[in-house]
Amino acid sequence: MIRHNEPPSFAVKAIRACGLVLLAYTLAMTFLVPLGPGLDQVEVLRSQITEQGGQYELRIAGLGTHFSTSQPKVFITARNILDGEQTVLSATHLKVADDTHLLCRVRLPKVVPAMSWNVYVNGAGDGTVSYANGFYATGLEAAPKSGLKDDKYVLSTLQEADLPFHFPFQPNIMESIRNLMLHVPMWFTMFLLMGISFAQSLRVLRLGGNPDRDRRAVAAVKVGLWFGVLGLLTGSLWARWTWGAWWVDDPQLNGAFVTVMVYAGYLVLRGSIQEPKLRERLAAVYNLFGFLLLVVLLMVLPRFTESLHPGKGGNPAFSSYDLDSALRAVFYPAVLGWMILGTWMYAVALKVERLRANLDEARTHRGSWRAQLMIPALLLPAQATQGGQLEALFFADGKMPVVVGVAVIIGVGLTVWWAIHLRRIRQLQLAWDALPSTDTTSEADSQFSDHTPLQDADTTNP
Amino acid sequence: MRHTLFLFRHMWRAEMKSKHGLAGLLLFAVATVYAVYQVVQGRPDPETWNAMTWVILLFTAFNGVSRSLEEDRPEVLAYLRTTVNPIHYILARMMHHVAILAGLACAVAAFMGLLLGWATLEGARLAAFVGGMALTALALGTTLTLLSLIAARAGAGFGLTAILGLPLVLPIVLVSTSLGDDLIRGVIVSDTAIYFAFLGVLALGSGTLGVVLFPYLWRAS
């Protein structure tokens, strides 16, 4: 039986169609949903320190805000070092320059309860936007008690936000929060594929025999590695413009790197064994050992360490703080869509493996044999470089170019993958059709069906 | 257990019969320490000392496990396959590797101390550091045993063991280096118990995995 000629069933086609719809939805939402308003920068333009205290002139830059129409109010807060009580101060002399810039003044006594203040702007429509530790009161002394006049009443006059469906604004991350739908599902898909590979390797060892199980395992690893490398590349690009370096020392990154290395090792191991039966079994043993150890190392170890990734350093789960309802509404469909695409690619890769195996088998009978060796290219990004133009380019428009870059990496990566595999399938099918006689086919097939029962008998009697 | 111990004694006796194998490992470790001593010229700063120690231990460990024993000859293996239970064999092999690696760890520690000093370690923290090295040797030994057997089965030696093993032992090395770092910075010994527990769990886990998976490697075809 040559299984590669079977067309996919209706259910499979329907699921794939669903996957494409989900991906279309994901991409549309990723790029079309607006980002909520937020504060980009708070600058102290001038400060005047006298015996009575300090007067500071602040320039506040927002992103996606509507200062000119929202009648903004500005206030700053700080938490008292000693009793943890919050002090609120209103800013005066508000001057709105345009929708995203405004000037204001704050007056502080000589002795203030904390040096560092959070800056808030409240306005109609935009609601309250903030910049943590945006204003540092230099030149004044800090003291636990200061007798500061408190403007707590501002908190009761705040205006509600009235915004369309939007992604939450996070300082520093800004527009690049959209990468959540592109970068993170790469890893989910990779884990799914490695899980498939694990299950197939388990079947190779438990049930033995059928070389098709081994082919499934290796096809899943190859597609999973592709997703892993895309995850590394996109993550590297995102990290450069949020954390400032192409690669940082972080348990999540170490884990990702180790995973990719382990599966690259899996392929190298396969490449270094000629005998198919031995290769099948050794690769399966290494796959199981590697996967289980990875689970221990990557699920347990990161909980003991701090990380730059959200939700780490204790509990690697999405907290409500990191993932709000708007993000969820796009993120979960995105994960599902990418996973369906991943399994589809797995099916294609499996088809390639089967075609190639059948062809090799047929050619072996005719005396020619060709070894296949795949060494995956691993791209290790170097440390941060200082590129002034790049800097300006990627920080523009609230880091939107980062999202575009990530999407381009994934798009190019997946396009290349599909181009390679469709071309390979065509070539293999042509080569198959070009094989001279029909005898070789039946011989190859009979060999397949022959050793399955034999091997099963072997497994039951170790 | 009796069979395991018998096999272990047998491997050890084979090792003793041709002592140059062990001597070669020891020479590698000592020569590496000496090369490091020549490069850093005297006392390195504690962080460098820590990193050097673990890296030397790591490479010595890879050397130690990827060596083939006399009984890895195909004829001997064919004989063993018919007579020995694979679980006893892998356990004996692990014990053998762990014994060698623990000895090498102590040798590395002693020579580092002799040539490069002990960084800031002394008393209980020094004992904890050496204990940590021994426990790391245990974790490395159990993890690398299966991998080196896979590599040996594939007909490749050191290179393949390193390719398969390095990524998997990287987290172990991360734990060990942070343990060493903490001890050198003067953290009290009882506060580093979590690292010891983690190394122990890793050794246990990879040992169990090896025992479960090895029988599939053992079969003839």
Interface residues (C-beta under 8 A of the other chain):
Chain A: L205 N254 F257 V258 M261 V262 G265 V268 L269 S272 I273 K277 L278 R281 L282 A284 V285 Y286 L288 F289 G290 L292 L293 L294 V296 L297 L298 V300 L301 F304 D458 P462
Chain B: T143 L146 L147 I150 R153 A154 G155 A156 L160 I163 L164 L166 P167 L168 L170 P171 L174 V175 I194 F198 V201 L202 G205 S206 L209 G210 L213 F214 P215 Y216 L217 R219 S221
